[in-house]
Amino acid sequence: MTEARPKHEKSVFIRTYGCQMNVYDSERMVGLLKPLGYGPAETPETADLVILNTCHIREKAAEKVYSELGRLKKIKTAKSERGEEMSIAVAGCVAQAEGAEIIARAPQVDIVVGPQAFHRLPELLARAARGRGDILETDFAVEEKFDRLAARVADGPTAFLTIQEGCDKFCTFCVVPYTRGAEVSRPVDAIVAEARLLAAQGVREVTLLGQNVNAWRSTAPAGCGNDAQWGLGELCRHLALIGGIDRIRFTTSHPRDMDEGLIDALGEEEKLMPYLHLPVQSGADNVLKAMNRGHTAEHYVRLIERIRAVRPDIAISGDFIVGFPGETNKDFEATLALVEEIGYASAYSFKYSRRPGTPGAAMPKQVPEAEKDERLTRLQALLDTQRRGFNEAQIGKKMPVLLEKTGRHEDQLIGRSPYLQSVHVSAPKSMLGLIASVSIIGVTPNALAGALTKEGEAAA
């Protein structure tokens, strides 16, 4: 008789806000908590521990967290009245930026932990259980964090892999240097070990993560013939040697850190996907200077030209902020002109919103909200036209698609094209995790429609 699998003693629900870095961090928190007996909960109502892994980048991010904490307070109170316990933790960048205020405004919160200290969750939970009062942990201990994290457990054929954290750029609109700390690169050997572990679990595609991922630098590993400093290009070439890893991506890059080694790797390493997310933020030099971006619009355009010269099929993605303090109509028109010149496959665009403690928040000539709204509408219309044009240009093409998960319909699988587009295709579940040859036959608002080619059918 087969012994029944024991149930987890406790359960945790994690709500993740924001970037891929937070998705990665949430996955690692699950790994940290598993040895303590925590399994996944479907809802906060069924959880013994609720973690909000927060992001401070978007507008009104903190207020959204407080709103969610208000809802969790009701759940926690109701459970307490039934004699049940529930702990609440706030993690991530809002925790780092506003830890003391969270404790003051939301007494229902048991633990506040910053993004570079979440590896201490087990001991923080133990302290909370002993009734040690409000717990605030916001030290910057990046290297210690990675040393203390448990081994990865993959969940499907794709995985994020953090190689760099923090930022030294200090763009005047951004809180990341204050919430994630200075730029720190993980050593090559640690990254390779994690990538090999993922490959052994069936991961076919890794996305290398960092606030400024192409700022990654490390000494070449032993056996490579020298002790030279490696950049991201050299690292990608090294990871491409790992058996089982067939695709490599990286995000988010900064124009100031796009060196020749990385550009050459984009042109020469087939496992590097032809997709580059390279934020520019504005097309006006005076705005870029006020943002402290450290590059001009001309530098950005010439950079894209160099990249396309070595990788003509590359798809470019970007970030834009409209309505930064002092931005004029002429400045905004320069942004539209840059978008027209580059041609984006995808992009993210936002209205500028003040972040307390950043230089931009105190700048004069703040742009009225109505003007921001009008500019954002125009910019997004142009970017959406370019995105749809890029997607429609794929119709009739044959491309390799990594099939990642099942779709809503019978025998439907969903995968990603080399350009990071979602592709829906009719295929048996046995093909999950495979890279299939797919012909693109149509475009929907949020995805491409594909059909297996004869080669793809042969792999089924």
C-alpha positions as a Python dict, from the first residue, in 0.01 Angstrom:
ca = {
    (1, 'M'): (0, 0, 0),
    (2, 'T'): (136, 342, -100),
    (3, 'E'): (188, 572, 193),
    (4, 'A'): (-16, 893, 173),
    (5, 'R'): (189, 1202, 108),
    (6, 'P'): (198, 1415, 424),
    (7, 'K'): (27, 1749, 409),
    (8, 'H'): (217, 2067, 476),
    (9, 'E'): (186, 2181, 834),
    (10, 'K'): (144, 2545, 730),
    (11, 'S'): (63, 2743, 418),
    (12, 'V'): (188, 3067, 264),
    (13, 'F'): (27, 3302, 14),
    (14, 'I'): (258, 3543, -170),
    (15, 'R'): (123, 3834, -373),
    (16, 'T'): (390, 3965, -609),
    (17, 'Y'): (390, 4317, -747),
    (18, 'G'): (611, 4467, -1017),
    (19, 'C'): (916, 4341, -1199),
    (20, 'Q'): (1066, 4004, -1283),
    (21, 'M'): (1314, 4052, -1000),
    (22, 'N'): (1023, 4035, -756),
    (23, 'V'): (890, 3722, -929),
    (24, 'Y'): (1232, 3563, -879),
    (25, 'D'): (1248, 3679, -517),
    (26, 'S'): (903, 3534, -447),
    (27, 'E'): (1010, 3198, -587),
    (28, 'R'): (1313, 3201, -360),
    (29, 'M'): (1095, 3285, -57),
    (30, 'V'): (888, 2976, -131),
    (31, 'G'): (1210, 2773, -128),
    (32, 'L'): (1318, 2927, 202),
    (33, 'L'): (986, 2849, 368),
    (34, 'K'): (945, 2493, 241),
    (35, 'P'): (1184, 2338, 498),
    (36, 'L'): (977, 2512, 767),
    (37, 'G'): (670, 2316, 658),
    (38, 'Y'): (505, 2585, 446),
    (39, 'G'): (316, 2479, 137),
    (40, 'P'): (131, 2705, -110),
    (41, 'A'): (-206, 2857, -22),
    (42, 'E'): (-454, 2948, -294),
    (43, 'T'): (-592, 3253, -114),
    (44, 'P'): (-501, 3477, 181),
    (45, 'E'): (-802, 3341, 367),
    (46, 'T'): (-651, 2991, 372),
    (47, 'A'): (-295, 3099, 455),
    (48, 'D'): (-104, 3093, 783),
    (49, 'L'): (140, 3346, 637),
    (50, 'V'): (70, 3617, 379),
    (51, 'I'): (360, 3798, 212),
    (52, 'L'): (318, 4108, -1),
    (53, 'N'): (629, 4133, -220),
    (54, 'T'): (604, 4496, -320),
    (55, 'C'): (730, 4728, -594),
    (56, 'H'): (791, 5102, -556),
    (57, 'I'): (829, 5195, -924),
    (58, 'R'): (472, 5254, -1035),
    (59, 'E'): (238, 5535, -940),
    (60, 'K'): (68, 5510, -601),
    (61, 'A'): (250, 5182, -535),
    (62, 'A'): (262, 5235, -159),
    (63, 'E'): (-105, 5326, -132),
    (64, 'K'): (-200, 5007, -316),
    (65, 'V'): (-4, 4814, -55),
    (66, 'Y'): (-181, 4990, 232),
    (67, 'S'): (-516, 4919, 68),
    (68, 'E'): (-431, 4549, 48),
    (69, 'L'): (-311, 4555, 408),
    (70, 'G'): (-649, 4693, 510),
    (71, 'R'): (-818, 4394, 348),
    (72, 'L'): (-573, 4154, 512),
    (73, 'K'): (-640, 4312, 852),
    (74, 'K'): (-1005, 4207, 825),
    (75, 'I'): (-906, 3853, 732),
    (76, 'K'): (-654, 3834, 1017),
    (77, 'T'): (-908, 3966, 1268),
    (78, 'A'): (-1172, 3716, 1155),
    (79, 'K'): (-928, 3429, 1184),
    (80, 'S'): (-818, 3545, 1529),
    (81, 'E'): (-1180, 3543, 1645),
    (82, 'R'): (-1197, 3179, 1535),
    (83, 'G'): (-885, 3100, 1733),
    (84, 'E'): (-665, 3081, 1421),
    (85, 'E'): (-341, 3266, 1358),
    (86, 'M'): (-219, 3447, 1049),
    (87, 'S'): (108, 3636, 1009),
    (88, 'I'): (153, 3920, 761),
    (89, 'A'): (486, 4020, 608),
    (90, 'V'): (562, 4307, 373),
    (91, 'A'): (868, 4250, 156),
    (92, 'G'): (1024, 4420, -144),
    (93, 'C'): (1096, 4780, -233),
    (94, 'V'): (804, 4949, -53),
    (95, 'A'): (918, 4767, 261),
    (96, 'Q'): (1269, 4901, 211),
    (97, 'A'): (1156, 5258, 143),
    (98, 'E'): (877, 5290, 399),
    (99, 'G'): (946, 5024, 660),
    (100, 'A'): (898, 5239, 970),
    (101, 'E'): (584, 5397, 827),
    (102, 'I'): (435, 5057, 746),
    (103, 'I'): (481, 4951, 1106),
    (104, 'A'): (325, 5276, 1228),
    (105, 'R'): (29, 5276, 986),
    (106, 'A'): (-42, 4902, 975),
    (107, 'P'): (-1, 4736, 1317),
    (108, 'Q'): (-145, 4415, 1172),
    (109, 'V'): (190, 4363, 994),
    (110, 'D'): (426, 4130, 1180),
    (111, 'I'): (736, 4153, 962),
    (112, 'V'): (877, 4416, 725),
    (113, 'V'): (1174, 4291, 524),
    (114, 'G'): (1366, 4457, 241),
    (115, 'P'): (1458, 4289, -89),
    (116, 'Q'): (1818, 4229, 16),
    (117, 'A'): (1726, 4072, 351),
    (118, 'F'): (1444, 3827, 274),
    (119, 'H'): (1687, 3535, 316),
    (120, 'R'): (1640, 3598, 689),
    (121, 'L'): (1269, 3514, 674),
    (122, 'P'): (1302, 3189, 875),
    (123, 'E'): (1467, 3364, 1171),
    (124, 'L'): (1231, 3661, 1142),
    (125, 'L'): (932, 3427, 1161),
    (126, 'A'): (1085, 3261, 1467),
    (127, 'R'): (1131, 3601, 1632),
    (128, 'A'): (771, 3694, 1549),
    (129, 'A'): (646, 3368, 1696),
    (130, 'R'): (829, 3451, 2018),
    (131, 'G'): (644, 3782, 2036),
    (132, 'R'): (950, 3998, 1985),
    (133, 'G'): (740, 4295, 1870),
    (134, 'D'): (745, 4467, 1534),
    (135, 'I'): (1024, 4327, 1316),
    (136, 'L'): (1192, 4555, 1062),
    (137, 'E'): (1482, 4411, 860),
    (138, 'T'): (1618, 4629, 579),
    (139, 'D'): (1992, 4568, 571),
    (140, 'F'): (2172, 4551, 237),
    (141, 'A'): (2343, 4212, 238),
    (142, 'V'): (2320, 4096, -123),
    (143, 'E'): (2608, 3848, -128),
    (144, 'E'): (2500, 3695, 202),
    (145, 'K'): (2147, 3664, 66),
    (146, 'F'): (2250, 3448, -228),
    (147, 'D'): (2475, 3235, -6),
    (148, 'R'): (2183, 3163, 227),
    (149, 'L'): (1916, 3083, -32),
    (150, 'A'): (1802, 2726, -77),
    (151, 'A'): (1861, 2532, -399),
    (152, 'R'): (1627, 2622, -683),
    (153, 'V'): (1329, 2407, -778),
    (154, 'A'): (1225, 2471, -1137),
    (155, 'D'): (860, 2510, -1235),
    (156, 'G'): (847, 2454, -1609),
    (157, 'P'): (1088, 2497, -1901),
    (158, 'T'): (1169, 2864, -1835),
    (159, 'A'): (1326, 3030, -1532),
    (160, 'F'): (1456, 3364, -1410),
    (161, 'L'): (1812, 3379, -1280),
    (162, 'T'): (1930, 3687, -1093),
    (163, 'I'): (2291, 3776, -1174),
    (164, 'Q'): (2306, 4141, -1059),
    (165, 'E'): (2122, 4361, -812),
    (166, 'G'): (2112, 4728, -728),
    (167, 'C'): (2187, 5042, -925),
    (168, 'D'): (2455, 5311, -924),
    (169, 'K'): (2298, 5527, -1197),
    (170, 'F'): (2075, 5746, -975),
    (171, 'C'): (1827, 5853, -1240),
    (172, 'T'): (1641, 6142, -1082),
    (173, 'F'): (1299, 5977, -1121),
    (174, 'C'): (1391, 5640, -971),
    (175, 'V'): (1393, 5490, -621),
    (176, 'V'): (1582, 5170, -706),
    (177, 'P'): (1926, 5286, -578),
    (178, 'Y'): (1759, 5361, -244),
    (179, 'T'): (1555, 5040, -221),
    (180, 'R'): (1788, 4784, -383),
    (181, 'G'): (2122, 4942, -296),
    (182, 'A'): (2444, 4971, -496),
    (183, 'E'): (2525, 4755, -796),
    (184, 'V'): (2644, 4408, -692),
    (185, 'S'): (2731, 4127, -932),
    (186, 'R'): (2708, 3759, -845),
    (187, 'P'): (3025, 3559, -922),
    (188, 'V'): (3037, 3345, -1235),
    (189, 'D'): (3064, 3014, -1051),
    (190, 'A'): (2747, 3079, -848),
    (191, 'I'): (2552, 3174, -1160),
    (192, 'V'): (2675, 2871, -1354),
    (193, 'A'): (2592, 2637, -1066),
    (194, 'E'): (2235, 2768, -1050),
    (195, 'A'): (2197, 2747, -1429),
    (196, 'R'): (2320, 2387, -1431),
    (197, 'L'): (2077, 2299, -1154),
    (198, 'L'): (1793, 2451, -1356),
    (199, 'A'): (1901, 2268, -1673),
    (200, 'A'): (1906, 1938, -1483),
    (201, 'Q'): (1541, 2003, -1391),
    (202, 'G'): (1434, 2054, -1752),
    (203, 'V'): (1471, 2430, -1792),
    (204, 'R'): (1540, 2516, -2155),
    (205, 'E'): (1538, 2897, -2132),
    (206, 'V'): (1692, 3123, -1867),
    (207, 'T'): (1633, 3496, -1836),
    (208, 'L'): (1920, 3670, -1660),
    (209, 'L'): (1793, 3943, -1429),
    (210, 'G'): (1935, 4262, -1288),
    (211, 'Q'): (1827, 4618, -1223),
    (212, 'N'): (2111, 4700, -1464),
    (213, 'V'): (2180, 4351, -1591),
    (214, 'N'): (2443, 4458, -1844),
    (215, 'A'): (2640, 4629, -1566),
    (216, 'W'): (2728, 4276, -1447),
    (217, 'R'): (3102, 4228, -1406),
    (218, 'S'): (3300, 3942, -1253),
    (219, 'T'): (3641, 3780, -1266),
    (220, 'A'): (3664, 3503, -1524),
    (221, 'P'): (3626, 3158, -1365),
    (222, 'A'): (3920, 2928, -1301),
    (223, 'G'): (4030, 2732, -1603),
    (224, 'C'): (3950, 3005, -1855),
    (225, 'G'): (4315, 3095, -1895),
    (226, 'N'): (4321, 3439, -1732),
    (227, 'D'): (4181, 3648, -1452),
    (228, 'A'): (4028, 3911, -1677),
    (229, 'Q'): (3704, 4087, -1594),
    (230, 'W'): (3406, 3941, -1773),
    (231, 'G'): (3102, 4135, -1884),
    (232, 'L'): (2754, 4009, -1971),
    (233, 'G'): (2858, 3906, -2322),
    (234, 'E'): (3124, 3669, -2191),
    (235, 'L'): (2886, 3532, -1930),
    (236, 'C'): (2618, 3458, -2191),
    (237, 'R'): (2870, 3274, -2408),
    (238, 'H'): (2976, 3069, -2105),
    (239, 'L'): (2619, 2980, -2006),
    (240, 'A'): (2548, 2877, -2366),
    (241, 'L'): (2791, 2587, -2315),
    (242, 'I'): (2563, 2428, -2052),
    (243, 'G'): (2384, 2127, -2194),
    (244, 'G'): (2006, 2166, -2194),
    (245, 'I'): (2008, 2546, -2193),
    (246, 'D'): (1890, 2634, -2543),
    (247, 'R'): (1777, 2994, -2496),
    (248, 'I'): (1922, 3289, -2305),
    (249, 'R'): (1760, 3626, -2244),
    (250, 'F'): (1851, 3918, -2019),
    (251, 'T'): (1672, 4220, -1875),
    (252, 'T'): (1683, 4511, -1793),
    (253, 'S'): (1973, 4678, -1974),
    (254, 'H'): (2099, 5036, -1960),
    (255, 'P'): (2237, 5213, -2268),
    (256, 'R'): (2548, 5319, -2074),
    (257, 'D'): (2645, 4954, -2016),
    (258, 'M'): (2601, 4817, -2370),
    (259, 'D'): (2967, 4733, -2433),
    (260, 'E'): (3125, 4582, -2744),
    (261, 'G'): (3155, 4240, -2582),
    (262, 'L'): (2778, 4218, -2534),
    (263, 'I'): (2702, 4357, -2880),
    (264, 'D'): (2938, 4101, -3037),
    (265, 'A'): (2773, 3821, -2837),
    (266, 'L'): (2430, 3927, -2964),
    (267, 'G'): (2561, 3890, -3317),
    (268, 'E'): (2746, 3562, -3270),
    (269, 'E'): (2578, 3351, -3000),
    (270, 'E'): (2275, 3170, -3145),
    (271, 'K'): (2134, 3086, -2802),
    (272, 'L'): (2095, 3458, -2723),
    (273, 'M'): (1742, 3541, -2828),
    (274, 'P'): (1691, 3826, -3080),
    (275, 'Y'): (1509, 4049, -2832),
    (276, 'L'): (1656, 4343, -2643),
    (277, 'H'): (1480, 4556, -2383),
    (278, 'L'): (1677, 4882, -2377),
    (279, 'P'): (1499, 5174, -2205),
    (280, 'V'): (1557, 5526, -2337),
    (281, 'Q'): (1286, 5715, -2137),
    (282, 'S'): (1286, 6028, -2358),
    (283, 'G'): (1396, 6151, -2699),
    (284, 'A'): (1491, 6499, -2577),
    (285, 'D'): (1849, 6557, -2462),
    (286, 'N'): (1761, 6823, -2205),
    (287, 'V'): (1508, 6585, -2046),
    (288, 'L'): (1761, 6299, -2050),
    (289, 'K'): (2011, 6529, -1879),
    (290, 'A'): (1755, 6628, -1615),
    (291, 'M'): (1684, 6258, -1565),
    (292, 'N'): (2060, 6194, -1518),
    (293, 'R'): (2047, 5919, -1778),
    (294, 'G'): (2407, 5972, -1886),
    (295, 'H'): (2338, 5935, -2258),
    (296, 'T'): (2187, 6141, -2539),
    (297, 'A'): (1916, 6049, -2786),
    (298, 'E'): (2180, 6038, -3061),
    (299, 'H'): (2392, 5794, -2858),
    (300, 'Y'): (2090, 5569, -2813),
    (301, 'V'): (2000, 5574, -3183),
    (302, 'R'): (2360, 5497, -3291),
    (303, 'L'): (2370, 5216, -3033),
    (304, 'I'): (2060, 5054, -3181),
    (305, 'E'): (2215, 5086, -3528),
    (306, 'R'): (2529, 4901, -3414),
    (307, 'I'): (2321, 4626, -3255),
    (308, 'R'): (2105, 4583, -3565),
    (309, 'A'): (2417, 4572, -3781),
    (310, 'V'): (2530, 4253, -3604),
    (311, 'R'): (2180, 4111, -3541),
    (312, 'P'): (1943, 4236, -3815),
    (313, 'D'): (1651, 4028, -3688),
    (314, 'I'): (1659, 4170, -3335),
    (315, 'A'): (1337, 4308, -3184),
    (316, 'I'): (1377, 4621, -2974),
    (317, 'S'): (1171, 4697, -2665),
    (318, 'G'): (1190, 5011, -2454),
    (319, 'D'): (1063, 5219, -2161),
    (320, 'F'): (931, 5574, -2182),
    (321, 'I'): (831, 5836, -1927),
    (322, 'V'): (621, 6133, -2039),
    (323, 'G'): (567, 6453, -1846),
    (324, 'F'): (898, 6461, -1661),
    (325, 'P'): (947, 6801, -1493),
    (326, 'G'): (1038, 7063, -1751),
    (327, 'E'): (931, 6853, -2051),
    (328, 'T'): (790, 7083, -2320),
    (329, 'N'): (573, 7002, -2619),
    (330, 'K'): (889, 7022, -2832),
    (331, 'D'): (1061, 6771, -2603),
    (332, 'F'): (768, 6536, -2630),
    (333, 'E'): (769, 6565, -3010),
    (334, 'A'): (1137, 6463, -2997),
    (335, 'T'): (1032, 6146, -2815),
    (336, 'L'): (776, 6068, -3084),
    (337, 'A'): (1041, 6129, -3350),
    (338, 'L'): (1281, 5887, -3177),
    (339, 'V'): (1009, 5620, -3161),
    (340, 'E'): (943, 5666, -3532),
    (341, 'E'): (1314, 5633, -3609),
    (342, 'I'): (1377, 5323, -3395),
    (343, 'G'): (1058, 5122, -3452),
    (344, 'Y'): (968, 4919, -3143),
    (345, 'A'): (837, 4564, -3129),
    (346, 'S'): (705, 4635, -2779),
    (347, 'A'): (739, 4903, -2514),
    (348, 'Y'): (627, 5020, -2172),
    (349, 'S'): (523, 5381, -2126),
    (350, 'F'): (413, 5574, -1819),
    (351, 'K'): (331, 5918, -1689),
    (352, 'Y'): (594, 6062, -1461),
    (353, 'S'): (490, 6037, -1098),
    (354, 'R'): (681, 6181, -805),
    (355, 'R'): (873, 5944, -580),
    (356, 'P'): (943, 6092, -236),
    (357, 'G'): (1314, 6129, -173),
    (358, 'T'): (1414, 6138, -540),
    (359, 'P'): (1554, 6458, -696),
    (360, 'G'): (1277, 6466, -957),
    (361, 'A'): (1011, 6509, -691),
    (362, 'A'): (1151, 6851, -595),
    (363, 'M'): (1218, 6979, -947),
    (364, 'P'): (1037, 7290, -1072),
    (365, 'K'): (812, 7298, -1379),
    (366, 'Q'): (608, 6992, -1288),
    (367, 'V'): (388, 6905, -1586),
    (368, 'P'): (9, 6920, -1530),
    (369, 'E'): (-167, 6584, -1520),
    (370, 'A'): (-391, 6669, -1815),
    (371, 'E'): (-86, 6730, -2034),
    (372, 'K'): (72, 6405, -1917),
    (373, 'D'): (-248, 6219, -2004),
    (374, 'E'): (-264, 6368, -2352),
    (375, 'R'): (102, 6293, -2425),
    (376, 'L'): (79, 5939, -2293),
    (377, 'T'): (-226, 5870, -2510),
    (378, 'R'): (-42, 5988, -2822),
    (379, 'L'): (274, 5796, -2740),
    (380, 'Q'): (91, 5474, -2661),
    (381, 'A'): (-108, 5497, -2984),
    (382, 'L'): (216, 5518, -3183),
    (383, 'L'): (384, 5237, -2988),
    (384, 'D'): (76, 5016, -3026),
    (385, 'T'): (75, 5074, -3402),
    (386, 'Q'): (438, 4965, -3417),
    (387, 'R'): (374, 4661, -3197),
    (388, 'R'): (81, 4547, -3412),
    (389, 'G'): (286, 4605, -3727),
    (390, 'F'): (572, 4394, -3592),
    (391, 'N'): (337, 4114, -3492),
    (392, 'E'): (155, 4114, -3826),
    (393, 'A'): (490, 4096, -4006),
    (394, 'Q'): (541, 3752, -3849),
    (395, 'I'): (242, 3601, -4034),
    (396, 'G'): (364, 3337, -4277),
    (397, 'K'): (697, 3296, -4102),
    (398, 'K'): (822, 2975, -3947),
    (399, 'M'): (985, 3006, -3605),
    (400, 'P'): (1094, 2793, -3308),
    (401, 'V'): (849, 2824, -3017),
    (402, 'L'): (921, 2700, -2665),
    (403, 'L'): (594, 2544, -2546),
    (404, 'E'): (555, 2644, -2181),
    (405, 'K'): (200, 2575, -2059),
    (406, 'T'): (-148, 2460, -2148),
    (407, 'G'): (-406, 2700, -2287),
    (408, 'R'): (-775, 2742, -2216),
    (409, 'H'): (-886, 2520, -2502),
    (410, 'E'): (-850, 2147, -2556),
    (411, 'D'): (-509, 2053, -2697),
    (412, 'Q'): (-394, 2415, -2689),
    (413, 'L'): (-44, 2498, -2574),
    (414, 'I'): (108, 2842, -2519),
    (415, 'G'): (468, 2921, -2586),
    (416, 'R'): (707, 3207, -2659),
    (417, 'S'): (860, 3308, -2987),
    (418, 'P'): (1225, 3415, -3002),
    (419, 'Y'): (1087, 3772, -2984),
    (420, 'L'): (907, 3699, -2655),
    (421, 'Q'): (564, 3703, -2816),
    (422, 'S'): (301, 3470, -2675),
    (423, 'V'): (212, 3203, -2934),
    (424, 'H'): (-99, 2983, -2917),
    (425, 'V'): (-82, 2652, -3104),
    (426, 'S'): (-280, 2330, -3119),
    (427, 'A'): (-48, 2057, -2990),
    (428, 'P'): (-56, 1760, -2751),
    (429, 'K'): (45, 1809, -2387),
    (430, 'S'): (333, 1569, -2445),
    (431, 'M'): (508, 1855, -2627),
    (432, 'L'): (526, 2077, -2318),
    (433, 'G'): (885, 2183, -2267),
    (434, 'L'): (982, 2125, -2629),
    (435, 'I'): (1096, 2383, -2880),
    (436, 'A'): (866, 2322, -3175),
    (437, 'S'): (871, 2449, -3531),
    (438, 'V'): (562, 2666, -3570),
    (439, 'S'): (417, 2857, -3864),
    (440, 'I'): (251, 3186, -3767),
    (441, 'I'): (-98, 3201, -3919),
    (442, 'G'): (-263, 3494, -3740),
    (443, 'V'): (-250, 3772, -3483),
    (444, 'T'): (-478, 3839, -3188),
    (445, 'P'): (-463, 4150, -2966),
    (446, 'N'): (-226, 3982, -2718),
    (447, 'A'): (-73, 3685, -2898),
    (448, 'L'): (20, 3515, -3222),
    (449, 'A'): (-173, 3217, -3356),
    (450, 'G'): (43, 2936, -3484),
    (451, 'A'): (26, 2588, -3636),
    (452, 'L'): (280, 2310, -3607),
    (453, 'T'): (486, 2265, -3922),
    (454, 'K'): (568, 1918, -4052),
    (455, 'E'): (888, 1932, -3848),
    (456, 'G'): (689, 2029, -3541),
    (457, 'E'): (439, 1749, -3599),
    (458, 'A'): (724, 1503, -3627),
    (459, 'A'): (842, 1607, -3281),
    (460, 'A'): (496, 1550, -3131),
}
